[in-house]
């Protein structure tokens, strides 16, 4: 198969996948690669997309980059610059690169805990939060899905998955606090993890971790009981 036919096949699959899915299911380099296919015909644009992201930091950085920065990447000409600027201009004003807050990473347990600890600090009742993630495991939003008493809460997996799907998240992390201060998970916590995993798998959504937050420590099912999330 020639390089041209291989590139055309890849472009076609990328476009078809985009039509079947949502943007949150794509990495930054895949979204940028897809955009560039409309400006640069008959060429593998994946290396260009990756080089632009390396130079500009992330997709928002590319969309907001000055023209002279974009043109520093060999192969990025006027057509690509126009399309990148057009994509940025079509965003709602609140989501334009210069106004959009940078998403916090949740690649590690420590990063995920930082995203939610302040939300539950000092609370006398248990709260269950869902951290909604994009394809790069960055936190898109955090929502409370259940609130209970000092030692329990009630929630159904469908309530959690409805929130995840409404945000078109690529994945999610659950996190809840133990007001007692101890980060030891209960059997009820394990059972909830099993039930949510079953629901997430059936919908094709990544359930990344379930965190239990104590006063000064945390417990990660993903780290301590990985088999429970498989």
C-alpha positions in Angstrom: 0.0 0.0 0.0 1.4 3.4 -0.9 1.9 6.1 1.7 -0.8 8.2 0.1 -3.4 5.4 0.3 -2.3 4.7 3.9 -2.8 8.4 4.9 -6.2 8.6 3.2 -7.3 5.4 5.0 -6.1 6.8 8.4 -7.9 10.2 7.7 -11.1 8.4 6.8 -11.0 6.3 10.0 -10.2 9.4 12.1 -13.2 11.3 10.7 -15.6 8.4 11.0 -14.5 7.8 14.6 -15.1 11.5 15.4 -18.6 11.3 14.0 -19.4 8.3 16.1 -18.0 9.7 19.3 -17.4 13.1 21.0 -14.4 15.4 21.2 -13.7 14.4 24.8 -12.8 10.9 23.7 -9.9 12.2 21.6 -6.5 13.3 22.7 -5.3 16.8 21.9 -3.0 15.6 19.2 -5.8 13.6 17.5 -8.1 16.6 17.5 -5.4 18.8 16.0 -4.4 16.1 13.5 -8.1 15.9 12.4 -8.3 19.7 12.0 -5.0 19.8 10.0 -6.3 17.1 7.5 -8.7 19.7 6.1 -5.9 22.2 5.5 -3.0 19.9 4.4 -4.0 17.3 1.8 -2.1 14.1 0.9 0.4 14.3 3.8 0.7 12.6 7.2 -0.1 15.5 9.6 0.3 13.6 12.9 4.0 14.7 13.3 2.9 18.4 12.7 0.1 18.1 15.3 2.6 16.7 17.9 5.2 19.3 17.1 2.6 22.1 17.5 1.5 20.8 20.8 5.1 20.5 22.0 5.8 24.1 21.0 2.5 25.5 22.4 1.9 23.3 25.4 -1.6 22.1 24.7 -4.5 22.5 22.3 -5.6 25.8 23.8 -2.1 27.0 23.4 -2.1 26.1 19.7 -5.5 27.8 19.1 -4.3 30.9 20.8 -0.7 31.0 19.4 0.5 34.0 17.3 0.9 33.3 13.6 4.7 33.6 13.7 4.8 30.8 16.3 2.6 28.5 14.2 4.7 29.2 11.1 7.8 28.1 12.9 6.7 24.5 12.5 7.8 23.3 9.0 4.7 22.4 6.9 2.3 24.7 8.6 1.3 27.3 6.0 -1.4 29.9 5.5 -4.2 27.3 5.0 -3.4 25.6 8.3 -3.0 29.0 10.1 -6.4 30.2 8.8 -8.1 27.0 9.9 -6.5 27.1 13.4 -7.6 30.7 13.8 -11.1 29.9 12.6 -11.5 27.1 15.0 -10.5 29.4 17.9 -12.9 32.1 16.6 -15.8 29.7 16.5 -15.6 28.8 20.2 -18.0 30.6 22.6 -16.2 33.6 24.1 -16.0 31.9 27.5 -14.1 28.9 26.0 -11.6 30.8 23.9 -8.0 30.0 24.6 -7.3 33.3 26.4 -10.3 32.9 28.7 -10.4 29.1 29.4 -8.9 28.0 32.7 -6.2 25.4 32.5 -7.4 22.0 33.4 -5.7 20.3 36.4 -4.0 17.0 35.8 -5.2 13.9 37.6 -2.6 11.5 36.3 -1.5 10.5 39.8 -3.4 9.8 43.0 -1.8 12.8 44.6 -3.0 15.1 41.8 -6.5 13.7 42.0 -6.6 14.2 45.8 -5.5 17.9 45.3 -8.5 18.4 43.1 -11.0 17.4 45.8 -9.5 17.6 49.3 -10.4 21.3 49.8 -14.0 20.5 48.8 -14.4 18.0 51.7 -12.1 19.5 54.3 -13.7 19.9 57.7 -17.1 18.4 56.6 -19.0 16.4 59.3 -20.9 14.3 56.8 -19.7 12.0 54.0 -19.8 13.5 50.5 -19.2 11.6 47.2 -17.6 13.6 44.5 -17.0 12.6 40.9 -14.0 14.0 39.1 -14.9 14.2 35.4 -11.9 13.6 33.1 -11.0 14.3 29.5 -8.9 11.9 27.4 -5.7 13.2 28.9 -6.9 12.5 32.5 -7.3 16.2 33.2 -10.2 17.4 35.4 -13.0 18.9 33.4 -15.3 19.5 36.4 -16.0 18.1 39.8 -19.6 17.4 41.0 -21.2 16.2 44.3 -23.3 13.2 43.5 -24.2 12.1 47.1 -24.3 13.5 50.6 -25.0 11.5 53.7 -24.4 11.3 57.4 -21.2 11.1 59.4 -20.5 7.5 58.3 -22.5 6.7 55.2 -24.3 7.9 52.1 -26.6 6.4 49.5 -26.1 6.6 45.8 -26.9 4.5 42.7 -24.4 3.8 39.9 -26.9 5.3 37.4 -26.8 8.6 39.2 -23.0 8.7 38.8 -23.0 7.6 35.2 -25.7 10.1 34.3 -23.4 12.9 35.5 -20.4 11.5 33.6 -22.4 11.1 30.3 -23.9 14.6 30.6 -20.4 16.1 30.7 -19.3 13.8 27.8 -16.3 12.8 30.0 -13.8 10.3 28.8 -13.4 8.9 32.3 -14.0 9.6 35.9 -12.7 9.2 39.5 -14.8 8.9 42.6 -13.7 10.4 45.8 -15.4 10.6 49.2 -14.4 11.6 52.7 -14.5 9.9 56.0 -15.3 12.5 58.7 -13.8 10.2 61.3 -10.4 11.0 59.9 -9.5 7.4 59.0 -8.9 6.6 55.3 -9.8 2.9 55.7 -12.4 1.8 53.1 -15.5 -0.1 54.3 -17.1 -3.1 52.6 -19.8 -0.7 51.4 -17.1 1.3 49.7 -15.9 -1.8 48.0 -19.4 -2.9 46.9 -20.1 0.6 45.5 -16.8 0.4 43.5 -17.8 -3.0 42.0 -21.3 -1.8 41.0 -20.0 1.4 39.5 -17.3 -0.5 37.5 -19.9 -2.8 36.1 -22.1 0.1 35.0 -19.1 2.0 33.5 -17.9 -1.0 31.6 -21.3 -1.5 30.1 -21.3 2.1 28.8 -17.7 2.1 27.6 -16.6 4.8 30.1 -13.2 4.6 32.0 -13.6 4.3 35.8 -10.1 5.3 36.8 -10.1 5.2 40.6 -12.1 5.5 43.8 -10.4 7.5 46.6 -11.2 7.5 50.3 -10.0 10.7 52.0 -9.2 10.8 55.7 -8.0 13.8 57.7 -4.4 13.5 56.6 -4.2 10.5 54.4 -6.0 8.8 51.5 -6.7 5.3 50.2 -6.7 4.6 46.5 -8.5 1.4 45.3 -6.5 1.8 42.0 -3.2 1.5 43.9 -4.1 -0.8 46.8 -6.8 -3.0 45.2 -6.3 -2.8 41.4 -8.1 -6.0 40.7 -11.3 -4.4 41.9 -11.1 -1.9 39.1 -10.4 -4.4 36.3 
